């Protein structure tokens, strides 16, 4: 039988417990439960937004879904710029074993020194670091095959430029974030970029997506942009320019081709250039779009505007004789000379022979205001209406400040400055029977309306003078083109250096139109500092003009207007500055 225990005999159980102690314990438990309930209410109701944000910061991520950047096309639909898929390599540094032998293979695939890879993995941010952006797809697959812990890939888009250096200054390029940095890529960046989408997800610590927390917002791809540029014309003009710069040991060169019907820019090229697909170690000399950013004194290319204004004011006719002997004229104590003295020349011959004296004598019959207004109406001193970054305005001082000698020198292109883009546009006045037309970099199929500067009769008369200047006996005879009549004006000017002019540094150019009777294109060419013994624009720039005109008109399907082979000029052409 079990032994019976008398619990009441225990002194501890027999003692009386104070009532306040049990009440205290019950009250403490009640307060604890009330505190927990309050905390739960704060977390779940009053402070819910704060805790939701804190949770999202740790686990939720908004993934950007990049839009595919729009393509850049030439006028015929050929691709000038497009985006292709490229993987970017990133890492969680704290998960990567720095002594993993596979890191050497990774560095080799990324074409990076191993020390640079390890340096990136030593980043202060232990959860994310870019190792290398936008690697080619085959390389990305080899990296994935290595299976290095902590190394991951993200899909992005990489820009490619099929035309390379030939169209670099037109198209430009984007940076690694796909944002335009130069050229059309910068000028039309917002239009090309489209709109990125988004995806809200929860990720684990390894960056893996666990689940979506809201609907995906799809990206809106950027629309394609079709330019006025013709890839064939662009490539040919660039190659001929490059050959001329190298042959004449010039510092640089530029060329621009315009369609006189639509105002489209068919080609715009500079040398030196760069390959937008490989942009390491680029210099400012390579990046400069000289057609738009460089200004210079236009020299003798301004003389046709003086002749046109003199015709417009009724001061002369194309056959009016002007005495240019003895080949110099003094104004305000300064003497202006012709390179080669002539006797009596008609107005047409003044342009043909590029006589400074004959031009000055016409100009001094006008008021400074009349000259200034004509120059301004032709676009000089006015900012070009194109979206390109860095386009210069040039310099055309107010006519009220002109002294007589300054009015004289401005008549043959000294004392004002312009870009090659402005100069080419100004010559549309002669190509379009007196109208200055607006220019565009986007494809246009309609004839553009212009602003009248000269009457059609006088513009045509000056166009005939330009034909003489580009023909036998003119300063630009090397501009003649097989099968097509051409008209244009050469120019040569000393380069400004400090407050004066350099003795042996020149800019040389030729600007003209073709065919003469019904001009379809305007072409302007400039060489900066030719230094191989020849520097006159009629010698170094006119041949580039000739070859570019011939090829362009053939590409445009313009029928030849000359049946006789042009005379081949074998002597060195002299010209006036």
C-alpha positions, 0 to 999 in steps of 0.5 A: 500500500502506498504511503500517505503524505500529509501535505498540510504538514509542510511548513511551506504549504502551511504558510499564508501567502499575502493577497497583494502578491498574487494581485501584483503578478496578475497585474504584471501579466495584464500589463505585459499582454497590453504592451504586446497588444499595443505593439502589435497594433502599432506594427500592424496599423499605425506604423505599418507603412514604415515597417513595409518600407523597411521590409521592401528595402531589404527584400523588394527591388524595382527592376528596370526593364530597358527600352530598346533604343530606336535605330538611326537609318539613312535616307534609303533605310540602311542602318547607321546605328542599332542596339544589340543585346549585351550582357553586363557582368556584376558581382556580390563581392562578399560571396566571391572567393578572391583566391578562386583560380577561375578568377584568372580565366574571368579576367582573361575573358573580360580582357582585364588585368587580374589585379583590376578584377580583384580591385573591383571585388574589394569595393566597399559595397559588399552586395553589388559591384559592376565588373564589366559592362556590355560584353559580347554574347559569346564571352558572356556564355563562357563566363557563365560556364565558369560557374564562379560563385557570386558572379552574375549577369544582367541583360542590357543593350549595346549600340553598334555603328555599321558605317564606322568612322565615315558617319561618326560625326553625324551619328555620334554615339551613346555612353554605357547607360545608352544616353546620347553623347555626340551627334544625332544620338545626343540631338535626338536622345529623348526621341530615340530612347523610348520609355523604360518599363519596370518590374517590382519583385522580391529577391533573396540575398543571392539576387534571385527573384522569388516572386513579383509583387505587382504587375509588370509595366512593359517598356516602350521602345524608341521609334526609328529615326530616318536621316537625310544622309545617303550612306553611299554619298557619305562614305565617298565624300569622307574617303575623298576628303581623307585622301586629300588631307593625307596627300596635302599633309593638312591638319584637318578637313571637312565636307558637306553635301546639300540637296538644293530641292529639299534642303536635306544634308546628304553628307557631312564628314570630317577628318580626322574622325573616330570609330564610334564602336571603339572609343578608347583614348579619343581626343577632342581633335577626333570628336570635333564636328568641324563643319559646324563647330569651327568658324573661319574667315571665308575669303574669296567665297564672299565675292559672289555676294558682293557681285549679286548685291551690286547687280541688285542695286543696279550699280553694274551689269555682268558686262560692266567694265572695272579698271583693276590696274595696277592690281592694288588699291589704297583705302584709309592708308592700307593697300589691298592687292591682287595676287596677279594684276589685271587690266580692265575686267568685267564684273563676270571676270572679276569673279572668274579671276577673283580680283580683290580690287574689282570686288572692293570697287563694287563694294565701296559704291554701297553702304555698310548697312546694305552689305550687312543686311545682305550678309545677314539675310544669307545666314552669316552671323546667324545661328544655324537652325539645326539640332546639332550640339555645338553649332557656331553662330560665326561673327558679323559685326554691326555695320555701324562700327565698320571703318572704310577699310573694314568694309573693303576687306569684308567684301572679299571675306576678311573681318567676318567669320562663318562655319562651313555649314553656314557657307554651304547654306548661303550658296543655296541662294545661287542654286535656288534662284535667289532663295536661301533655303532651310536645311534639315538632317531628317529625310524630306520628300517635299521641296522646301520653301526659301527666303528671298535674298536676291531676284531670280535674274540676278542670282542666275547671272551670278551662277553663270559667273560661278561657272566661269570661275570653275571653268578654264581660266578661272581660279577653280578650274580643277573643280570641273566634273566629267559629264556635269557643268559646275559652278563655284568659288575657291577661297584661301585665307591666312589663319588667325594667330593671336591678334594677327595672321600666320604667314604660312598657315592657311585654310583652303576651301571650295564651295559650289553647285552642279549642274549650273543650269538647274543645280541639284546639289551644293558641295563645300570642302575645306582643308585646314593647314595644307602643308605639302607645298600647295595651299590654294583652294582651287588646287587642294579643295576643288578636286575633292569637290569635283569627285564628290559632285560626280559621284553624288549626281550619279547616285541621285540619278541626275542626267549628265548635261555635258557631252564634251569631256572637260578640259584637263588642267595641268598647270598650277592654278593661281588665285586671289586671296 
